[in-house]
């Protein structure tokens, strides 16, 4: 029956191929050791030619000799995020710690690769933002494990497909008061009620009033303490709200704002705080909050680290950055006289800031510090997950004139996807005035503008509906509701949402579908998730090492085999990059066995857990089928002795490219994709397929032949 079905489809599609043309997947720049972009910087690297190399030959050098360096320098046609991968022929005599340095648009990154494994294939070492031109590069040094031969072969740069405009956002903000102490049943009822109110997104407070609601390492390292030592609210709420068909944003409700002066971070780092010219850090906001200064580089770095954690370790669809600005005493312009900001001003202008808080140069300088911080946060999200929407909710006109939130710079500069200024007006006429003011700020980017609506005692629901209707009529469909009553016991948020416009109004009800990411798929499984996502076999114990993912990690001694399984549900067929997280120590297993169960069978990778702990370590790319919860990765103590401990902490699967067969990335395997598949067919054993043809290599044997075509036809017409 299946064979017959394939024949019928093949007969149909063979006609279509005559009029269709192949579709490009992504721009790929590959630099082999024989290409002009490859440079030997120091010492002699010997040329060799052996099966498994990329291209005609490769270069190598003994790690016992004086260290030498080589680099790969691409010419990139445009700026953006590129996935970087390396190719080397593996072998037992390769070093376990080949040191690659990636110079990108926002700094440098160091990655250590075990060249003993994953040889003769592309091995991803991360995604980074690069500027157009020749500024970016990858450098490899032969300074590595002694007595080995280190290989320099090829490096490729794959441009990540730019995202489309942000799909319409109809959202509400949820403070911690709406979820703390709630049962799963209560949270699901809340999510269902939000959907019944014709909304598709929630922004959940993950950082508010100087408190975090996930186990943030960046926050704790700065002197903060978590809201809960046992509950990871980010993971819990994501699972529930995604399951109920809502997109979820991580809301930094109080971006730069801490609690009062007694807050632990304020006490530990008084030099981080924004101060007026009298040295006072206390603001009139929220009864005396203090603010981290945008001029404090370590303070900004803490928030950047928190942003990166959420983007890299969770499946958020959006990260919304609120109160990324100067604090407020009377106007907000009083601040900036802390030493770190004054010194940065002095370096540029040769004098310290003027006492006139409204001095134009001084105001522009402080606006620039806010811009720089927002740009840094955006870059952190892009490097971790380029498909996450980065949004903000500035203070509207007051934020522009007094708080130095020049949001037009953010969207014009390309480091903000969506802004929803708070337009909390209590009459329709004042709302229209404010809306039109905001609309003129960045007219070329109207698609990035939304509205923050106030739903409270002084705004009845007919007024809110009128405001929404006006904004939509002006081409601004994005919006978010601030349900002010949620602080009181008087009215629950469910009652508020019941009053949203009825079907047929300005916000139509979204179609009900279980959550599936539009383009980007990332699944993180942590040991804290428990069964059925995480399952242990044998005796495992809690680890005392500090560099764990989320709330802790697990270890098991060798001597007899114990294992830990990571299970994930995947929404799309495709080739996924697999990463592992573990805690490193001198007593760890230097050959921890990871077994990956994928579409074409099982693969085993050995990882040295004595190094590179406390981060995502890539172990390879494999094809996985979409489907329900299933075992994807297993870590085992096999072949380790009783004195060696194997760490089990986290696994991440990231769809790297399109779903299999979906050449144009529109979510459906269709006739247009067939032309691209046919254009990739080279026949069996024809050698490695072009990078742009990876989507068609179903059996993962590096060529595209009739066996792959048959698999494609079985999937024809499927999402």
C-alpha positions as CSV (number, residue, x, y, z in Angstrom):
1,X,0.0,0.0,0.0
2,X,2.7,2.5,0.8
3,X,4.7,1.6,-2.2
4,X,1.6,2.1,-4.4
5,X,1.1,5.5,-2.7
6,X,4.7,6.5,-3.4
7,X,4.3,5.6,-7.1
8,X,1.1,7.6,-7.5
9,X,2.7,10.7,-5.9
10,X,5.8,10.3,-7.9
11,X,3.9,10.3,-11.1
12,X,2.1,13.5,-10.1
13,X,5.1,15.3,-8.9
14,X,7.3,14.3,-11.9
15,X,5.2,16.7,-13.9
16,X,5.4,19.5,-11.5
17,X,9.2,19.5,-11.4
18,X,9.2,20.7,-15.0
19,X,7.8,24.1,-14.0
20,X,9.1,24.5,-10.4
21,X,12.6,25.7,-9.4
22,X,14.7,24.8,-6.4
23,X,14.2,26.9,-3.3
24,X,17.3,28.1,-1.4
25,X,17.4,27.1,2.2
26,X,20.0,29.4,3.8
27,X,23.1,31.2,2.7
28,X,26.2,29.2,3.5
29,X,29.8,30.4,3.4
30,X,32.3,27.5,3.7
31,X,36.1,28.0,4.1
32,X,38.3,25.0,3.5
33,X,42.0,24.9,4.3
34,X,42.8,25.5,0.6
35,X,40.5,28.5,0.3
36,X,41.7,32.2,0.3
37,X,40.0,32.8,3.7
38,X,42.2,30.3,5.5
39,X,45.4,31.8,6.9
40,X,48.3,30.1,8.8
41,X,49.2,32.7,11.4
42,X,52.2,31.0,12.9
43,X,54.4,27.9,12.7
44,X,54.1,25.1,10.1
45,X,51.0,23.1,9.7
46,X,51.5,19.9,7.7
47,X,49.2,19.1,4.7
48,X,47.8,15.6,4.5
49,X,45.1,13.8,2.5
50,X,43.1,10.9,4.0
51,X,39.5,9.7,3.6
52,X,37.1,11.7,5.8
53,X,38.6,15.1,5.1
54,X,36.6,18.0,3.7
55,X,37.8,18.8,0.2
56,X,41.2,17.8,-1.2
57,X,43.2,17.7,2.0
58,X,43.6,19.1,5.5
59,X,46.2,20.6,7.8
60,X,47.6,19.3,11.1
61,X,50.2,20.0,13.7
62,X,51.7,18.1,16.7
63,X,50.5,19.6,20.0
64,X,53.9,18.8,21.5
65,X,55.6,21.4,19.3
66,X,55.6,25.2,19.7
67,X,52.0,26.3,19.6
68,X,50.8,27.6,16.2
69,X,47.6,29.2,15.0
70,X,45.4,29.2,12.0
71,X,42.3,31.2,11.2
72,X,39.3,31.1,8.9
73,X,38.2,34.6,7.7
74,X,34.8,34.7,5.9
75,X,33.5,37.5,3.7
76,X,29.9,37.8,4.9
77,X,27.5,39.4,2.4
78,X,25.3,40.8,5.2
79,X,25.2,41.1,9.0
80,X,23.1,38.8,11.2
81,X,23.2,35.6,13.1
82,X,25.3,32.8,11.7
83,X,25.6,29.2,12.9
84,X,29.3,28.2,13.0
85,X,30.4,24.6,12.4
86,X,33.8,22.9,12.1
87,X,34.9,19.9,10.1
88,X,37.8,17.7,11.1
89,X,38.8,14.1,10.5
90,X,38.6,12.4,13.9
91,X,40.9,9.8,15.4
92,X,42.3,8.4,18.6
93,X,45.3,10.6,18.4
94,X,43.4,13.8,18.3
95,X,43.2,16.2,21.3
96,X,40.1,16.3,23.5
97,X,40.3,20.0,23.9
98,X,40.9,21.7,20.6
99,X,40.5,25.4,21.3
100,X,38.5,27.5,18.8
101,X,38.0,31.2,19.3
102,X,35.1,32.9,17.5
103,X,35.4,36.7,17.0
104,X,31.9,38.0,16.4
105,X,30.1,41.3,16.4
106,X,29.6,41.5,20.1
107,X,32.9,40.0,21.4
108,X,34.7,36.7,21.4
109,X,33.7,33.2,22.4
110,X,35.9,30.2,23.3
111,X,34.8,26.7,22.5
112,X,36.7,23.5,23.2
113,X,36.1,20.6,20.8
114,X,36.9,16.9,21.4
115,X,38.4,16.0,18.0
116,X,38.4,12.3,18.9
117,X,34.7,12.0,18.2
118,X,32.2,13.4,15.7
119,X,34.8,13.4,12.9
120,X,34.1,13.8,9.2
121,X,30.9,15.8,9.7
122,X,29.9,19.3,10.5
123,X,30.0,19.9,14.2
124,X,28.2,23.0,15.4
125,X,30.1,25.2,17.9
126,X,27.4,27.9,18.3
127,X,25.5,30.7,16.7
128,X,26.8,34.2,16.8
129,X,26.0,37.7,15.4
130,X,28.5,38.9,12.8
131,X,28.8,42.2,10.9
132,X,28.9,42.2,7.1
133,X,32.4,42.1,5.6
134,X,35.5,40.5,6.9
135,X,35.6,41.4,10.6
136,X,34.6,38.0,11.9
137,X,36.9,35.0,12.2
138,X,37.5,31.7,13.8
139,X,40.9,30.9,15.2
140,X,42.4,27.5,16.2
141,X,45.5,27.1,18.3
142,X,47.6,23.9,18.5
143,X,48.0,24.5,22.2
144,X,46.1,21.5,23.4
145,X,46.5,18.1,25.0
146,X,50.1,17.1,24.5
147,X,51.3,14.2,22.3
148,X,48.4,14.6,19.8
149,X,47.8,15.7,16.3
150,X,45.4,18.6,16.0
151,X,43.5,19.1,12.7
152,X,42.6,22.2,10.9
153,X,40.2,21.5,8.0
154,X,37.1,23.5,7.2
155,X,34.7,26.0,8.9
156,X,31.3,27.0,7.6
157,X,29.0,29.9,8.4
158,X,25.2,29.4,7.9
159,X,23.1,32.5,7.8
160,X,20.0,31.9,10.0
161,X,16.8,32.5,8.0
162,X,15.5,36.0,9.0
163,X,12.2,35.9,10.8
164,X,9.0,37.3,9.3
165,X,7.2,40.2,10.9
166,X,6.0,39.5,14.4
167,X,2.6,37.7,14.2
168,X,-0.2,39.7,15.8
169,X,0.2,39.8,19.6
170,X,-2.9,40.0,21.7
171,X,-1.7,39.6,25.3
172,X,-2.1,40.4,28.9
173,X,0.5,40.9,31.6
174,X,0.5,38.4,34.5
175,X,2.3,39.5,37.7
176,X,3.6,37.0,40.2
177,X,0.4,37.5,42.2
178,X,-1.6,35.7,39.5
179,X,0.4,32.4,39.7
180,X,2.1,32.1,43.1
181,X,0.2,29.5,45.2
182,X,-2.0,28.4,42.3
183,X,-2.6,24.8,41.6
184,X,-2.1,23.4,38.1
185,X,-5.9,23.2,37.6
186,X,-6.3,26.9,38.6
187,X,-3.5,27.9,36.2
188,X,-5.1,25.9,33.3
189,X,-8.4,27.5,34.0
190,X,-6.8,30.9,33.9
191,X,-5.1,30.1,30.5
192,X,-8.4,28.8,29.1
193,X,-10.1,32.0,30.2
194,X,-7.4,34.1,28.6
195,X,-8.0,32.3,25.3
196,X,-11.7,32.8,25.7
197,X,-10.9,36.5,25.9
198,X,-9.6,36.3,22.4
199,X,-5.9,36.5,23.4
200,X,-3.0,34.5,22.1
201,X,-0.1,35.5,24.4
202,X,0.7,36.0,28.1
203,X,3.7,38.0,29.5
204,X,4.6,36.3,32.8
205,X,6.6,38.2,35.4
206,X,9.9,36.4,35.8
207,X,11.8,39.2,37.4
208,X,9.9,41.8,39.4
209,X,10.8,44.1,42.3
210,X,14.3,42.7,42.5
211,X,13.0,39.0,42.8
212,X,13.5,36.2,40.3
213,X,11.2,33.3,39.8
214,X,13.6,30.9,38.1
215,X,16.9,29.6,39.4
216,X,19.1,32.3,37.8
217,X,22.8,31.7,38.3
218,X,23.6,35.3,37.1
219,X,21.3,36.8,39.7
220,X,22.6,34.6,42.5
221,X,26.2,35.2,41.6
222,X,25.5,39.0,42.0
223,X,24.2,38.5,45.6
224,X,20.5,37.9,44.9
225,X,18.4,35.0,46.3
226,X,15.8,33.0,44.4
227,X,12.1,33.3,45.3
228,X,11.9,29.5,45.6
229,X,14.5,26.9,46.1
230,X,12.3,24.1,44.9
231,X,10.1,25.5,42.2
232,X,11.3,26.6,38.8
233,X,8.3,28.8,37.8
234,X,9.6,29.4,34.3
235,X,9.6,25.7,33.5
236,X,6.3,25.1,35.3
237,X,4.3,27.9,33.7
238,X,5.7,27.4,30.2
239,X,4.5,23.8,30.2
240,X,1.0,24.7,31.4
241,X,0.4,27.8,29.2
242,X,2.0,26.3,26.1
243,X,-0.1,23.2,26.6
244,X,-3.2,25.4,26.6
245,X,-2.3,27.0,23.3
246,X,-0.8,30.3,24.4
247,X,2.5,31.9,23.5
248,X,4.5,32.9,26.6
249,X,6.8,35.8,27.1
250,X,9.3,36.2,30.0
251,X,8.5,39.6,31.4
252,X,11.1,41.7,33.2
253,X,8.5,43.8,34.9
254,X,11.2,45.8,36.8
255,X,14.2,45.6,34.5
256,X,16.7,47.9,36.3
257,X,14.6,48.3,39.4
258,X,15.5,46.6,42.6
259,X,13.6,46.7,45.9
260,X,14.6,49.3,48.4
261,X,18.1,50.1,49.6
262,X,18.1,47.0,51.8
263,X,17.9,44.7,48.8
264,X,20.8,42.3,48.9
265,X,22.2,43.3,45.5
266,X,21.9,47.0,46.4
267,X,23.8,46.3,49.6
268,X,26.5,44.1,47.9
269,X,26.9,46.6,45.0
270,X,26.1,50.2,46.0
271,X,28.3,51.3,43.2
272,X,25.8,49.9,40.7
273,X,23.0,52.2,41.7
274,X,21.8,55.3,39.8
275,X,22.3,58.4,42.0
276,X,21.4,62.1,41.8
277,X,24.0,64.8,42.2
278,X,23.6,64.7,46.0
279,X,24.5,61.0,46.1
280,X,20.9,59.9,46.8
281,X,19.8,56.5,45.2
282,X,16.3,56.5,46.6
283,X,13.5,57.1,44.1
284,X,9.9,58.0,44.6
285,X,8.9,55.0,42.5
286,X,7.0,52.2,44.2
287,X,7.6,53.7,47.6
288,X,11.4,53.9,47.4
289,X,12.8,51.5,44.8
290,X,16.4,51.9,43.8
291,X,17.6,51.4,40.2
292,X,20.7,49.8,38.7
293,X,22.4,52.5,36.6
294,X,22.5,51.9,32.8
295,X,26.0,53.2,33.1
296,X,27.1,50.4,35.4
297,X,28.7,47.8,33.2
298,X,28.6,44.9,35.8
299,X,25.0,45.8,36.7
300,X,24.0,45.7,33.0
301,X,26.0,42.5,32.6
302,X,23.9,40.8,35.4
303,X,20.6,41.6,33.6
304,X,22.2,40.4,30.3
305,X,23.2,37.1,32.0
306,X,19.6,36.7,33.2
307,X,18.2,37.4,29.7
308,X,20.6,34.9,28.2
309,X,19.6,32.2,30.7
310,X,15.9,32.5,29.8
311,X,16.6,32.5,26.1
312,X,19.0,29.6,26.2
313,X,17.5,27.3,28.8
314,X,13.7,27.7,28.3
315,X,11.2,27.7,25.4
316,X,10.0,31.3,25.7
317,X,8.5,32.8,22.6
318,X,9.2,36.4,23.7
319,X,11.3,38.2,26.3
320,X,9.9,41.5,27.3
321,X,12.2,44.1,28.8
322,X,10.3,46.6,31.0
323,X,11.8,49.5,33.0
324,X,15.1,49.5,31.1
325,X,15.6,53.1,31.9
326,X,16.7,55.6,34.5
327,X,14.8,55.6,37.8
328,X,12.3,58.2,38.8
329,X,12.4,60.8,41.5
330,X,10.5,63.7,39.9
331,X,11.3,63.2,36.3
332,X,14.1,60.6,36.0
333,X,16.6,63.1,34.6
334,X,18.0,63.6,38.1
335,X,20.0,60.4,37.9
336,X,23.4,59.6,36.3
337,X,25.8,61.1,38.8
338,X,27.1,57.8,40.2
339,X,30.9,57.4,39.7
340,X,30.7,54.8,36.9
341,X,28.5,57.0,34.7
342,X,30.4,60.2,35.5
343,X,33.7,58.5,34.6
344,X,32.4,57.2,31.3
345,X,31.2,60.7,30.4
346,X,34.6,62.1,31.3
347,X,36.4,59.7,29.0
348,X,34.4,61.0,26.1
349,X,34.1,64.7,26.8
350,X,37.1,65.4,29.1
351,X,34.9,67.0,31.8
352,X,32.4,65.6,34.3
353,X,28.7,65.9,33.7
354,X,27.0,69.2,34.1
355,X,24.8,69.9,37.1
356,X,22.0,71.0,34.7
357,X,20.0,67.7,34.4
358,X,18.4,69.0,31.2
359,X,21.6,69.7,29.4
360,X,21.1,68.4,25.9
361,X,24.5,66.6,25.6
362,X,24.1,65.1,29.0
363,X,20.6,63.8,28.2
364,X,21.7,62.3,24.9
365,X,24.6,60.6,26.6
366,X,22.3,58.9,29.1
367,X,19.9,58.0,26.4
368,X,22.8,56.3,24.7
369,X,23.6,54.2,27.8
370,X,20.0,52.9,27.8
371,X,20.3,52.1,24.1
372,X,23.6,50.3,24.6
373,X,22.0,48.2,27.4
374,X,19.0,47.3,25.3
375,X,21.3,46.4,22.4
376,X,23.3,44.1,24.6
377,X,20.2,42.3,25.9
378,X,19.0,41.9,22.3
379,X,22.3,40.4,21.2
380,X,22.2,37.9,24.1
381,X,18.8,36.7,23.0
382,X,19.8,36.5,19.3
383,X,22.9,34.5,20.1
384,X,20.9,32.0,22.2
385,X,17.8,31.7,20.0
386,X,17.3,34.1,17.1
387,X,13.6,33.2,16.8
388,X,12.6,34.6,20.2
389,X,10.8,37.9,19.9
390,X,12.4,40.7,21.9
391,X,9.9,43.3,23.1
392,X,9.6,46.2,25.4
393,X,6.9,48.3,27.1
394,X,8.3,51.8,27.6
395,X,6.5,54.6,29.4
396,X,5.0,56.3,26.3
397,X,5.6,60.0,25.9
398,X,6.8,60.4,29.4
399,X,9.4,57.7,28.9
400,X,10.7,59.5,25.9
401,X,10.9,63.0,27.3
402,X,11.8,62.2,30.9
403,X,13.0,58.6,31.4
404,X,15.4,58.7,28.4
405,X,13.7,55.7,26.7
406,X,14.3,56.7,23.1
407,X,12.6,53.6,21.7
408,X,12.7,54.8,18.1
409,X,16.5,54.2,18.3
410,X,15.9,50.6,19.3
411,X,13.7,49.7,16.4
412,X,15.6,51.8,13.9
413,X,18.8,50.2,15.1
414,X,17.4,46.7,14.6
415,X,17.7,45.6,18.2
416,X,14.0,45.6,19.1
417,X,11.3,43.5,17.5
418,X,8.2,45.0,19.1
419,X,7.5,47.9,21.4
420,X,4.2,48.4,23.3
421,X,4.3,51.8,25.0
422,X,2.1,52.1,28.0
423,X,-0.8,54.3,26.9
424,X,-2.8,54.2,30.1
425,X,-5.2,57.0,29.2
426,X,-8.6,57.3,30.8
427,X,-10.4,59.0,27.9
428,X,-10.6,58.1,24.2
429,X,-9.5,61.6,23.2
430,X,-6.3,61.5,25.3
431,X,-5.6,58.0,24.1
432,X,-5.8,59.1,20.5
433,X,-3.4,62.0,21.2
434,X,-0.9,59.7,22.9
435,X,-1.3,57.0,20.2
436,X,-0.6,59.5,17.4
437,X,2.5,60.8,19.2
438,X,3.9,57.3,19.5
439,X,3.0,56.5,15.9
440,X,5.3,59.3,14.7
441,X,8.3,58.1,16.6
442,X,9.4,55.4,14.0
443,X,7.1,55.7,11.0
444,X,9.2,53.2,9.0
445,X,8.6,50.5,11.6
446,X,4.9,50.8,12.3
447,X,4.8,46.9,12.2
448,X,6.9,47.0,15.4
449,X,4.5,49.2,17.3
450,X,1.8,47.9,19.8
451,X,-0.2,49.4,22.6
452,X,-0.2,48.8,26.3
453,X,-3.8,49.2,27.5
454,X,-4.9,49.9,31.0
455,X,-7.8,47.8,32.2
456,X,-8.6,49.1,35.7
457,X,-11.3,50.7,37.8
458,X,-11.0,54.0,35.9
459,X,-11.1,52.4,32.5
460,X,-14.4,50.7,31.8
461,X,-14.5,47.9,29.3
462,X,-16.4,49.9,26.6
463,X,-13.5,52.5,26.7
464,X,-10.9,49.7,26.4
465,X,-12.8,48.2,23.5
466,X,-12.9,51.7,21.8
467,X,-9.2,52.2,22.3
468,X,-8.4,48.8,20.8
469,X,-10.8,49.5,17.9
470,X,-9.0,52.8,17.2
471,X,-5.5,51.3,17.3
472,X,-6.5,48.5,15.0
473,X,-8.1,50.9,12.5
474,X,-4.8,52.7,12.4
475,X,-2.9,49.6,11.4
476,X,-1.6,48.7,14.9
477,X,-3.1,45.3,15.9
478,X,-0.5,44.4,18.6
479,X,-1.7,45.1,22.2
480,X,-1.4,44.0,25.8
481,X,-3.7,44.5,28.7
482,X,-2.5,45.7,32.1
483,X,-5.2,44.3,34.5
484,X,-4.7,46.6,37.4
485,X,-7.2,44.9,39.7
486,X,-5.1,41.8,39.9
487,X,-3.4,43.2,43.0
488,X,-6.6,43.2,44.9
489,X,-8.9,40.5,46.1
490,X,-11.8,42.5,44.8
491,X,-11.8,41.2,41.2
492,X,-9.9,38.2,39.8
493,X,-8.2,38.4,36.5
494,X,-10.6,35.9,35.0
495,X,-13.5,38.3,35.7
496,X,-11.5,41.1,34.0
497,X,-10.9,39.1,30.9
498,X,-14.5,38.1,30.6
499,X,-15.2,41.7,29.5
500,X,-12.9,41.7,26.5
501,X,-14.5,42.5,23.2
502,X,-16.9,39.8,22.0
503,X,-16.3,37.7,18.9
504,X,-16.7,39.9,15.8
505,X,-15.0,42.8,17.7
506,X,-11.6,44.3,17.0
507,X,-9.9,41.2,18.5
508,X,-11.1,38.0,16.9
509,X,-10.8,34.7,18.8
510,X,-7.6,32.9,17.8
511,X,-7.8,29.3,16.5
512,X,-7.3,26.8,19.2
513,X,-4.2,24.7,18.6
514,X,-1.9,23.1,21.0
515,X,1.3,25.2,21.2
516,X,3.7,24.7,18.3
517,X,6.5,27.1,17.7
518,X,6.2,29.0,14.4
519,X,9.6,28.3,13.1
520,X,12.2,27.7,15.8
521,X,12.0,24.5,17.9
522,X,14.0,24.2,21.1
523,X,13.4,21.6,23.8
524,X,15.2,21.6,27.1
525,X,14.9,18.6,29.5
526,X,16.3,19.0,33.0
527,X,16.9,16.4,35.7
528,X,14.5,18.4,37.9
529,X,11.6,17.8,35.5
530,X,11.2,14.2,36.8
531,X,9.3,11.4,35.2
532,X,8.2,10.9,32.5
533,X,10.6,13.6,31.0
534,X,13.5,12.5,33.1
535,X,14.0,8.8,34.2
536,X,16.8,7.3,36.2
537,X,17.9,3.6,36.3
538,X,20.1,2.7,39.2
539,X,21.4,4.7,42.2
540,X,21.8,8.4,41.5
541,X,22.3,11.2,44.1
542,X,22.3,15.0,44.3
543,X,25.5,16.7,43.3
544,X,27.2,19.4,45.4
545,X,28.7,21.1,42.4
546,X,27.5,24.6,41.8
547,X,27.5,24.9,38.0
548,X,24.2,23.1,37.5
549,X,21.3,23.8,35.1
550,X,18.1,25.1,36.9
551,X,17.7,23.6,40.4
552,X,20.4,21.0,40.8
553,X,22.1,18.1,39.1
554,X,22.5,14.3,39.7
555,X,25.6,12.1,39.8
556,X,26.2,8.3,39.9
557,X,29.3,6.4,40.7
558,X,30.8,3.9,38.2
559,X,31.6,0.2,38.8
560,X,28.2,-0.9,37.5
561,X,26.0,0.6,34.9
562,X,23.5,3.2,35.8
563,X,21.7,5.4,33.3
564,X,19.5,8.5,33.1
565,X,17.1,9.1,30.2
566,X,15.9,12.4,28.7
567,X,12.5,12.3,27.0
568,X,11.1,15.0,24.7
569,X,8.1,15.6,22.6
570,X,9.0,17.1,19.2
571,X,6.6,19.1,17.0
572,X,8.5,18.8,13.7
573,X,10.6,16.3,11.8
574,X,14.1,17.5,11.2
575,X,17.8,17.6,11.9
576,X,18.4,18.7,15.5
577,X,21.5,19.8,17.2
578,X,21.9,18.0,20.5
579,X,23.5,19.7,23.5
580,X,24.3,18.3,27.0
581,X,24.8,20.1,30.3
582,X,26.7,18.6,33.2
583,X,28.7,19.6,36.3
584,X,32.4,19.3,35.8
585,X,34.9,18.1,38.5
586,X,38.2,16.3,38.7
587,X,36.4,13.1,39.8
588,X,34.1,13.0,36.8
589,X,33.9,10.4,34.1
590,X,36.2,11.4,31.3
591,X,34.3,9.2,28.8
592,X,30.7,9.7,29.8
593,X,28.6,7.7,27.4
594,X,25.7,9.5,25.7
595,X,23.4,7.4,23.5
596,X,21.2,9.4,21.1
597,X,18.1,7.6,19.8
598,X,17.2,9.1,16.4
599,X,15.4,8.5,13.2
600,X,18.1,6.3,11.7
601,X,19.0,4.3,14.8
602,X,21.3,5.1,17.8
603,X,24.6,6.9,18.0
604,X,27.0,7.0,20.9
605,X,29.2,10.0,21.9
606,X,31.8,10.0,24.7
607,X,32.1,13.3,26.6
608,X,34.9,14.2,29.0
609,X,33.0,15.6,32.0
610,X,36.1,16.8,33.7
611,X,36.0,19.9,31.5
612,X,33.5,22.4,30.0
613,X,30.9,22.0,32.7
614,X,28.2,24.5,33.5
615,X,27.4,25.2,29.9
616,X,25.7,23.7,26.8
617,X,28.2,21.3,25.1
618,X,27.2,20.3,21.6
619,X,27.6,16.5,20.9
620,X,26.3,16.3,17.3
621,X,23.3,16.6,14.9
622,X,20.8,13.9,14.0
623,X,17.5,13.4,12.4
624,X,14.5,13.1,14.7
625,X,10.9,12.4,13.9
626,X,8.1,14.5,15.3
627,X,6.1,12.6,17.9
628,X,5.0,12.2,21.5
629,X,7.2,12.0,24.5
630,X,10.0,9.5,23.8
631,X,13.5,8.7,24.9
632,X,15.9,10.9,22.9
633,X,19.2,10.9,24.9
634,X,20.6,8.6,27.6
635,X,23.7,9.2,29.7
636,X,25.3,6.1,31.2
637,X,28.1,5.2,33.6
638,X,29.2,2.3,31.4
639,X,32.9,1.4,31.5
640,X,33.6,3.9,34.3
641,X,35.1,2.7,37.6
642,X,33.8,3.3,41.1
643,X,36.0,6.4,41.7
644,X,34.5,8.2,38.7
645,X,31.2,10.0,38.9
646,X,29.0,10.7,35.9
647,X,26.9,13.8,35.9
648,X,23.3,14.0,34.6
649,X,21.8,17.4,34.4
650,X,20.3,18.6,31.2
651,X,19.8,17.9,27.4
652,X,18.7,20.4,24.8
653,X,17.5,19.7,21.2
654,X,17.4,22.5,18.7
655,X,16.0,22.2,15.2
656,X,18.9,23.4,13.1
657,X,17.4,24.2,9.8
658,X,14.0,23.3,8.3
659,X,12.0,20.3,9.0
660,X,12.9,17.4,6.7
661,X,11.6,17.9,3.2
662,X,10.4,21.5,3.9
663,X,12.8,23.4,1.7
664,X,11.0,26.7,1.9
665,X,10.4,26.5,5.6
666,X,6.7,27.3,5.4
667,X,5.7,24.4,7.7
668,X,4.3,22.1,5.0
669,X,6.0,19.5,2.7
670,X,4.5,20.4,-0.6
671,X,5.0,20.5,-4.4
672,X,7.2,23.5,-4.3
673,X,9.6,21.5,-2.0
674,X,9.7,18.6,-4.4
675,X,11.7,20.7,-6.9
676,X,14.3,21.4,-4.3
677,X,14.5,17.8,-3.3
678,X,14.8,16.7,-7.0
679,X,17.5,19.3,-7.6
680,X,19.5,17.8,-4.7
681,X,19.5,14.2,-5.9
682,X,23.0,13.1,-6.8
683,X,22.7,9.3,-6.5
684,X,24.0,6.8,-3.9
685,X,27.6,7.2,-2.7
686,X,28.0,10.4,-4.7
687,X,29.8,12.1,-1.8
688,X,28.7,14.7,0.7
689,X,25.6,16.6,-0.4
690,X,25.7,20.3,-0.5
691,X,24.9,22.0,2.8
692,X,21.8,23.5,1.3
693,X,20.5,19.9,0.6
694,X,20.7,18.6,4.2
695,X,16.9,19.0,4.5
696,X,16.5,16.2,1.8
697,X,18.9,13.7,3.3
698,X,16.4,11.6,5.2
699,X,18.7,8.6,5.9
700,X,21.5,10.9,7.0
701,X,24.1,9.1,4.9
702,X,25.5,12.4,3.4
703,X,24.0,11.8,-0.1
704,X,20.6,12.4,-1.5
705,X,19.3,9.5,-3.6
706,X,16.0,7.7,-4.4
707,X,15.7,6.3,-0.9
708,X,15.5,9.9,0.4
709,X,13.0,10.7,-2.3
710,X,10.8,7.8,-1.2
711,X,10.8,9.1,2.4
712,X,10.0,12.6,1.2
713,X,7.0,11.4,-0.8
714,X,5.6,9.5,2.3
715,X,5.6,12.9,4.0
716,X,4.2,14.9,1.2
717,X,1.3,17.1,2.3
718,X,2.1,16.8,6.0
719,X,3.1,19.6,8.4
